[in-house]
Amino acid sequence: MTCVWTVFDTWMEERDPAFVPKAVAIIEVELDPPPDGPTFCVDEKTGIGVREPAAPNQAVAPGQPARREFEYVRHGTAAVLAAFAVQTGQVHGLVRQRHRSAEFIELLRLLDAQVPPKEVIHLILDPLRVHCSAEVAVYVAYRPWRFRFHWLPLHASWLSFIEAWFAILTKKCLARSAWTDFSAAAETISAFIATYNTHQAHPFTWKKGIRFYQRLKDKLATAAPVAA
């Protein structure tokens, strides 16, 4: 296992030379969120197929299991823009047909409306174009104290708790869903988020990643100082 992680670390550093300090900073924000406001892990799950079976499924019969039609009629795609609250596990989400800067700003407005005005909104997110656009910069510039972005290392979205929640969404809501149009998909996904928040929401932990985090800390501590 140590050998695997060593190879993994090397590969990540090749993709982002600042991977170690960035990863340590992100993990520490998730382990010990800033006290001046809520922290959210933010991302988009795109390309969700809006589709329905081409023929009816066959129900269980004596001596025969249920059979599910494998051919589908496609009705486009949907995207979920979500913010996972690190301190509470609550999820704030939007379901849209597109995932541009406009939709990301819509999510920022949703958080802005729900978080008390005097608190800072901390966001953990990927340095994607949709998050770094001129439109987003202008929106944030009008309220510079309100939002603080904590950027993930390149190609390291798996460090964010939102990816674990997307796995739950996929398994419990998306995997076997069938929809005739986008509105049906949006209604189902929104209902799942509401049900999750009511009955299942809880803070995630880094139990399985603590050793990885400590290895990164040790690596950072032993790194040679950069010459001035």
C-alpha positions in Angstrom: 0.0 0.0 0.0 2.8 2.4 0.8 4.3 1.8 -2.6 1.0 2.5 -4.3 0.6 5.8 -2.4 4.1 6.8 -3.3 3.5 6.3 -7.0 0.2 8.1 -6.6 1.8 11.1 -4.9 4.4 11.3 -7.7 1.8 11.2 -10.4 -0.3 14.0 -8.7 2.7 16.2 -8.3 3.5 15.9 -12.0 0.0 17.1 -12.8 0.1 19.9 -10.2 3.6 20.9 -8.8 1.9 22.5 -5.8 -0.2 19.5 -5.1 1.1 18.8 -1.6 0.6 22.2 0.0 -2.7 22.7 -1.8 -4.0 19.3 -0.7 -2.9 19.8 2.9 -4.6 23.2 3.0 -7.9 21.8 1.6 -7.9 18.8 4.0 -7.3 21.1 6.9 -10.2 23.3 5.9 -12.4 20.2 5.8 -11.1 18.8 9.1 -11.3 22.2 10.9 -13.6 24.6 9.0 -13.1 28.4 9.6 -15.2 29.7 12.5 -16.4 32.9 10.7 -19.0 31.1 8.5 -20.1 27.9 6.8 -17.8 25.9 4.5 -19.2 24.3 1.4 -17.7 21.7 -1.0 -19.0 22.8 -4.4 -19.1 21.0 -7.8 -21.3 20.0 -10.7 -22.4 16.6 -11.8 -23.0 16.9 -15.5 -24.3 14.7 -18.3 -27.0 13.0 -16.3 -29.1 11.1 -18.9 -32.8 12.0 -19.1 -34.1 8.9 -20.6 -36.9 6.2 -20.5 -36.9 2.6 -21.4 -37.8 1.9 -25.1 -40.2 -0.9 -23.9 -41.9 -1.7 -20.6 -39.9 -3.6 -18.0 -41.0 -7.1 -17.1 -42.1 -7.7 -13.6 -41.2 -10.7 -11.4 -43.0 -13.9 -12.4 -42.9 -17.4 -10.9 -39.4 -18.8 -11.7 -38.4 -15.6 -13.5 -36.6 -12.5 -12.1 -37.6 -9.0 -13.1 -36.2 -7.9 -16.4 -35.2 -4.4 -17.2 -35.2 -3.0 -20.7 -31.7 -2.1 -21.8 -32.6 0.2 -24.7 -33.6 3.7 -23.9 -35.2 6.8 -25.6 -33.0 9.8 -24.7 -34.5 13.2 -23.9 -31.3 15.2 -23.3 -29.3 15.6 -20.2 -29.4 17.3 -16.8 -26.8 18.8 -14.5 -26.8 19.0 -10.7 -25.0 22.0 -9.2 -24.5 21.2 -5.5 -22.9 22.6 -2.3 -22.2 20.2 0.5 -22.1 21.9 3.9 -19.0 20.6 5.7 -20.3 21.4 9.2 -23.8 19.9 8.9 -23.8 17.6 5.8 -26.8 19.5 4.4 -26.9 19.8 0.6 -28.0 22.9 -1.4 -28.6 22.0 -5.0 -29.9 23.1 -8.3 -30.9 21.0 -11.3 -30.4 22.7 -14.6 -30.1 21.8 -18.3 -26.8 23.6 -18.6 -23.8 24.2 -16.3 -22.3 27.6 -17.3 -21.0 30.5 -15.2 -24.6 31.7 -15.1 -25.8 28.6 -13.3 -22.8 28.7 -10.9 -23.6 32.3 -10.0 -27.2 31.1 -9.4 -25.9 28.6 -6.8 -23.8 31.4 -5.2 -26.9 33.5 -5.0 -28.8 30.6 -3.4 -26.1 30.3 -0.7 -25.9 34.1 -0.2 -29.7 34.1 0.5 -29.5 31.3 3.0 -26.4 32.2 5.0 -26.7 35.0 7.6 -25.4 38.3 6.1 -22.5 38.8 8.5 -21.0 35.4 7.9 -18.3 34.5 5.4 -19.1 31.8 2.9 -16.2 29.5 2.3 -16.2 27.4 -0.9 -13.9 24.4 -1.7 -13.9 23.9 -5.5 -12.0 23.0 -8.6 -10.2 25.7 -10.6 -12.4 25.2 -13.6 -13.2 27.8 -16.2 -16.9 27.9 -15.0 -15.7 28.9 -11.5 -13.0 31.3 -12.6 -14.9 33.2 -15.4 -15.1 37.0 -15.7 -18.8 36.8 -14.9 -18.0 35.1 -11.6 -15.2 37.5 -10.8 -17.6 40.5 -11.3 -20.3 38.9 -9.1 -17.8 38.3 -6.3 -16.1 41.7 -6.7 -19.3 43.4 -5.6 -19.2 41.4 -2.3 -15.5 40.8 -1.7 -15.8 39.9 2.0 -18.8 37.5 1.5 -17.1 34.6 -0.4 -13.8 33.0 0.0 -12.7 30.4 -2.5 -10.4 27.5 -1.5 -9.0 26.0 -4.7 -8.4 22.3 -5.0 -5.2 21.1 -6.7 -5.5 20.3 -10.4 -7.4 17.1 -11.1 -8.0 16.4 -7.4 -11.7 16.8 -7.1 -11.7 13.5 -5.1 -10.4 15.5 -2.1 -13.7 17.3 -1.9 -16.6 15.8 0.2 -19.0 16.7 -2.6 -17.7 13.8 -4.6 -18.7 11.3 -1.9 -22.2 12.8 -1.9 -22.4 12.6 -5.7 -21.7 8.8 -5.3 -24.7 8.6 -2.9 -26.8 10.5 -5.4 -25.8 8.2 -8.2 -26.4 5.0 -6.2 -29.7 5.9 -4.6 -31.3 8.2 -7.1 -29.8 8.2 -10.6 -28.8 4.6 -11.2 -32.2 3.1 -12.1 -34.2 6.3 -12.8 -36.3 6.7 -15.9 -37.7 10.1 -17.0 -39.7 11.3 -19.9 -38.4 14.9 -19.8 -36.1 17.3 -18.0 -38.9 18.5 -15.6 -39.4 15.0 -14.3 -35.7 14.5 -13.8 -35.4 17.9 -12.0 -38.4 17.0 -9.7 -37.0 13.6 -8.8 -33.5 14.9 -8.0 -34.8 17.9 -6.1 -37.0 15.6 -4.0 -34.1 13.3 -3.3 -32.0 16.2 -2.0 -34.9 17.3 0.2 -35.3 13.8 1.6 -31.6 13.4 2.1 -31.4 16.6 4.0 -34.3 15.6 6.3 -33.3 12.0 7.1 -29.7 11.3 6.1 -27.6 14.5 6.2 -24.5 14.2 8.4 -21.0 15.6 8.4 -18.5 13.5 6.5 -15.1 12.7 8.0 -11.6 11.9 6.8 -11.2 8.6 8.7 -9.8 6.7 5.8 -7.7 9.6 4.6 -5.9 10.5 7.8 -2.8 8.5 7.0 -2.7 10.0 3.5 -3.0 13.5 5.1 -0.2 12.8 7.6 2.1 11.6 4.8 1.5 14.9 3.0 2.2 16.8 6.1 5.4 14.9 6.7 6.4 15.5 3.1 5.7 19.2 3.4 7.7 19.5 6.6 10.7 17.8 5.1 10.6 19.7 1.8 13.7 21.9 1.2 13.0 25.6 1.6 12.6 27.5 -1.7 15.5 29.9 -2.3 14.5 33.6 -2.2 
